[in-house]
Amino acid sequence: MRKTTSRFANLAAAAGLLLFAACSDSAGPGSGEISAGEAAEISDYLVGEAFSGWDFSQLNGGGGGAALQSGTPVEIDFAVDVASECPEGGTIGVSGAIQGTIDDQTLAGDLSLEVITSATECGIVAEGTGFTIDTNPDLTLSGDFSFADGALVGESTFTYTGAVQWASEDGRSGGCTYDVSVAVSPGGSSVTSGTVCGTSL
């Protein structure tokens, strides 16, 4: 099952990174008040945290360590609910679930994903400047996808919604609302739509 879970984890992480690549290309939080580099580092941190705390090895046998029956679709209902301290103080929490079925022999499956990221006075450094980040409402990444032999098949659509309020140590402050859709094809191409910080993609 190790092969299955590692590919599954990589697929989930790739979906999140595609979403944040789209966000980083925008003006970023507080358009006109924060640099593109600062916005990109904030976004990279948030998406990285969205996939932290997921121990995909627990998917083996439904988390109990039992061997799966090859060729039999196995029900997946895997949840995470973790909180950690941010690098410069404050907290960030991640909760969510991956649900669906996976075939242990063919590595095929249909899955749905929802991850909620919540930041409270979360302190990080971006481009050498300290920032405090709060989410309101919390950031939600969700979507459905299918794969075979560990590879994405068909087109999958993911949405990313929520808002970030930020303040920098040099006296700037602002907010950014995310409402983004990304369609990911097996070839890796993506089509984005929606708005980031009031700017249409």
N, C-alpha and C positions, 0 to 999 in steps of 0.2 A: 504493500500500500504506500510505501515511501515515495515511489515514482508518481503516483496519483496525487498525493497531497502536496508535493513540492511544485508540480505543475499548476495545481489549483491555486496555490498561494501566489505564484508568479503571475497568473492570469488576473487575479483580483488586484494585485498591486499595479499591474500595467494599466488597468482600467482607470484607477485613481490618478495615476501620473498623467494620462492623456487628458483628463479633465483639467488638471492644474496647469498643464502646458498651455491650454486655451486661455485660462484665466491670467497667466503670467504675460501673455502677449497683449493684454488689454492695458488700459491706463493704470489699473491697480487701485487698491483702497485709497479713498480720498484723492481722486484724480486732480492733478495740479498741485497737490500738497505733499505728495510722497513720490519718490523716484521709482522708475520701473524696476530697478535692481532691488530696492527695499521691498516692493510689493511681491516680487518673485520669491525672495527669501522667506517672507512671511507665509506665502502660499505653499512653498515647498515644505516648510516646517509643519503646517497644518495637515497636509496630505500624508506626510510621513507618520505623524501621530495617529492619523485615522486608521492605519494598518499596523500599529504597534499593539502588542498584547494579544495578537491572534496566534495561538499555538495550534497550527494546523495538524500537527502530529496527533492531536486528540481525535481527529476524524477517523483514525484507524479503528474500525469496529465500533463506531458510534461513541468513541471516547473511552470505551471499556477495555481496549486492547485485544478484543476477540478477533479472530481471523474472519475476513469477509468471504462469502461464497462467490467464487469467480463466476462472472456472467450473470449475476443476479443484481438487479437495480437495488441500491441501498438508499434508504431515506436519510437525508442530511438535514439536521436541524441544529446548527452550531451557533452559539451566541457568545458574545463578549461584553463585559461591563467592567472597565478598568479606569482608574484615575491615577495620575502621576503629577509630580511637581515639575513646573516649567523651569528652564535653565536659569532664569533670573527671578524666580519666585512666582507665586500664584499657582493655579492648577489647570490641568487639561484632562477632560474625561472623554472616553470613547465607549460607545455602546452600540450594539447592532446585532444582526443575525444574517447568516447565509442558510438558505433553505432550498430543498429540491431533491433530486435523485442523482446518483452516480453509479456507473457500472464498473465494478472492479476489474473486469477482464478487458473491456474495450476502451476504458477511460472516457466514456461518453456520459454526458449529463446535461440536465436542464436545471439552472439554478437562478435564484433571485438573491439580491444583495441589498441591504440597507445599513448604512453606517452613520451614526450621529456623533458629531464632534462638538464638545462644549468647553469653552475657555472662560476662565474667571480670573481677571487680573493677571493674566499669563504674561510673564516677562521673557522676552527674547531679544537677541541682538541681530539686526539686519543691516548689512553694509556698514558695520562699525557703530551703529546708533542703537540705543536701547529703545524698545517699544513695549507698551503694555496693551494686551489684546483681550477683548471680551466679545463673546458671540451673543447676538440677540436679534432674531431667533437663532438657535443653534444651526450649525451647518449639517446638511443631510445629503449624503450620496446614496443614490438608489438606482437599480437597474436589473434587467433580466438578461441572461446570456446562456448560450449552449456551446458545448465543445465535444470533440471526439479525439481520442488519443492525446488528450491534453491540449489540443489546439482549438482556438475559437472557430466556430462554424456559423455561417449566416451573418446577419448584421445585428449588433446589440446596441441598444440606446440607453444611455445613462443620464441622469439628471443630477444637478448639484445646486442646492438652494440654501439660503440663509444669509446672515449678515455679520460683518465684523466691525466693531468699534475699536479704534486704536488711538493711542497717544504716544508721542515720542518724547524722549528726555530733553530734546531741544525746544520743546514748547509747541510743537505741531499736534493737531488732532483732527480726526475725521471718521468717516464710516464708509463702508462698501457693502452693497447688496449683490449677492450672486443668484442668478436665475439662468442656468446654463443647461443645454442639452448637447450631448456628444453621441454621434452614431459611429460605432467602430466596426470596421469590416475585417474579415480574416486577413487581408493584406496589410492591415495596420493603418489604413487611411481613416480619417475622421472628418465629419462635417459638424461644425458647431453652430448653434443658434441660441438666441436669448440675449441677456444683458449682464454686464459686469460693471458695477459702480455707475450705473446709468448709461453706459455706453453699449450700443448694439454691436454684436459680433458679426 
